[in-house]
Amino acid sequence: TASLFTEIVEDHAGTLEDPIPYPADGNMVIYNGKYYIDNGVIYKCVRDSGIPLYTSLANVVGNYVQLA
């Protein structure tokens, strides 16, 4: 069940050139300084989320991420 697990991605560096794919349902902890791609848009995390986010990164711009 998604509420008990969070996605871990080890295949991507989290750089601007190799952003980490953000899952469609959210359910991922994001980390400061890493880059994520969500719906074709690249975001840079500016603050650790500390808990899995269950929303699109577009909804947390200015709080956890900024457009890259």
C-alpha positions as protocol buffer text, in pm:
chain_id: "A"
residue {
  index: 1
  type: THR
  ca { x: 0 y: 0 z: 0 }
}
residue {
  index: 2
  type: ALA
  ca { x: 126 y: 343 z: -91 }
}
residue {
  index: 3
  type: SER
  ca { x: 63 y: 485 z: 255 }
}
residue {
  index: 4
  type: LEU
  ca { x: 321 y: 250 z: 407 }
}
residue {
  index: 5
  type: PHE
  ca { x: 597 y: 291 z: 150 }
}
residue {
  index: 6
  type: THR
  ca { x: 782 y: 569 z: -25 }
}
residue {
  index: 7
  type: GLU
  ca { x: 960 y: 551 z: -358 }
}
residue {
  index: 8
  type: ILE
  ca { x: 1340 y: 547 z: -366 }
}
residue {
  index: 9
  type: VAL
  ca { x: 1510 y: 619 z: -697 }
}
residue {
  index: 10
  type: GLU
  ca { x: 1875 y: 518 z: -732 }
}
residue {
  index: 11
  type: ASP
  ca { x: 1903 y: 527 z: -1112 }
}
residue {
  index: 12
  type: HIS
  ca { x: 1919 y: 908 z: -1141 }
}
residue {
  index: 13
  type: ALA
  ca { x: 2176 y: 1151 z: -1006 }
}
residue {
  index: 14
  type: GLY
  ca { x: 1932 y: 1428 z: -919 }
}
residue {
  index: 15
  type: THR
  ca { x: 2129 y: 1681 z: -1122 }
}
residue {
  index: 16
  type: LEU
  ca { x: 1990 y: 1926 z: -1377 }
}
residue {
  index: 17
  type: GLU
  ca { x: 2116 y: 1693 z: -1652 }
}
residue {
  index: 18
  type: ASP
  ca { x: 1973 y: 1380 z: -1483 }
}
residue {
  index: 19
  type: PRO
  ca { x: 1671 y: 1481 z: -1271 }
}
residue {
  index: 20
  type: ILE
  ca { x: 1488 y: 1229 z: -1055 }
}
residue {
  index: 21
  type: PRO
  ca { x: 1146 y: 1134 z: -1196 }
}
residue {
  index: 22
  type: TYR
  ca { x: 872 y: 1235 z: -952 }
}
residue {
  index: 23
  type: PRO
  ca { x: 590 y: 977 z: -936 }
}
residue {
  index: 24
  type: ALA
  ca { x: 243 y: 1075 z: -1060 }
}
residue {
  index: 25
  type: ASP
  ca { x: 92 y: 1007 z: -715 }
}
residue {
  index: 26
  type: GLY
  ca { x: 366 y: 1193 z: -529 }
}
residue {
  index: 27
  type: ASN
  ca { x: 462 y: 967 z: -240 }
}
residue {
  index: 28
  type: MET
  ca { x: 827 y: 1073 z: -241 }
}
residue {
  index: 29
  type: VAL
  ca { x: 1052 y: 1253 z: 5 }
}
residue {
  index: 30
  type: ILE
  ca { x: 1249 y: 1523 z: -177 }
}
residue {
  index: 31
  type: TYR
  ca { x: 1591 y: 1652 z: -77 }
}
residue {
  index: 32
  type: ASN
  ca { x: 1745 y: 1998 z: -84 }
}
residue {
  index: 33
  type: GLY
  ca { x: 1974 y: 2058 z: -382 }
}
residue {
  index: 34
  type: LYS
  ca { x: 1836 y: 1772 z: -592 }
}
residue {
  index: 35
  type: TYR
  ca { x: 1651 y: 1818 z: -922 }
}
residue {
  index: 36
  type: TYR
  ca { x: 1321 y: 1644 z: -996 }
}
residue {
  index: 37
  type: ILE
  ca { x: 1110 y: 1616 z: -1310 }
}
residue {
  index: 38
  type: ASP
  ca { x: 732 y: 1616 z: -1281 }
}
residue {
  index: 39
  type: ASN
  ca { x: 499 y: 1630 z: -1584 }
}
residue {
  index: 40
  type: GLY
  ca { x: 789 y: 1733 z: -1808 }
}
residue {
  index: 41
  type: VAL
  ca { x: 892 y: 2026 z: -1586 }
}
residue {
  index: 42
  type: ILE
  ca { x: 1224 y: 2029 z: -1398 }
}
residue {
  index: 43
  type: TYR
  ca { x: 1226 y: 2158 z: -1040 }
}
residue {
  index: 44
  type: LYS
  ca { x: 1509 y: 2218 z: -794 }
}
residue {
  index: 45
  type: CYS
  ca { x: 1436 y: 2128 z: -434 }
}
residue {
  index: 46
  type: VAL
  ca { x: 1517 y: 2417 z: -199 }
}
residue {
  index: 47
  type: ARG
  ca { x: 1412 y: 2251 z: 127 }
}
residue {
  index: 48
  type: ASP
  ca { x: 1398 y: 1889 z: 243 }
}
residue {
  index: 49
  type: SER
  ca { x: 1037 y: 1774 z: 266 }
}
residue {
  index: 50
  type: GLY
  ca { x: 1111 y: 1540 z: 558 }
}
residue {
  index: 51
  type: ILE
  ca { x: 795 y: 1342 z: 475 }
}
residue {
  index: 52
  type: PRO
  ca { x: 658 y: 1205 z: 148 }
}
residue {
  index: 53
  type: LEU
  ca { x: 469 y: 1464 z: -52 }
}
residue {
  index: 54
  type: TYR
  ca { x: 138 y: 1347 z: -196 }
}
residue {
  index: 55
  type: THR
  ca { x: 88 y: 1621 z: -453 }
}
residue {
  index: 56
  type: SER
  ca { x: 238 y: 1746 z: -777 }
}
residue {
  index: 57
  type: LEU
  ca { x: 554 y: 1952 z: -741 }
}
residue {
  index: 58
  type: ALA
  ca { x: 371 y: 2236 z: -917 }
}
residue {
  index: 59
  type: ASN
  ca { x: 164 y: 2269 z: -599 }
}
residue {
  index: 60
  type: VAL
  ca { x: 467 y: 2323 z: -373 }
}
residue {
  index: 61
  type: VAL
  ca { x: 661 y: 2582 z: -577 }
}
residue {
  index: 62
  type: GLY
  ca { x: 791 y: 2846 z: -339 }
}
residue {
  index: 63
  type: ASN
  ca { x: 769 y: 2608 z: -43 }
}
residue {
  index: 64
  type: TYR
  ca { x: 981 y: 2304 z: -129 }
}
residue {
  index: 65
  type: VAL
  ca { x: 1085 y: 2361 z: -491 }
}
residue {
  index: 66
  type: GLN
  ca { x: 1156 y: 2626 z: -751 }
}
residue {
  index: 67
  type: LEU
  ca { x: 1146 y: 2603 z: -1130 }
}
residue {
  index: 68
  type: ALA
  ca { x: 1486 y: 2508 z: -1265 }
}
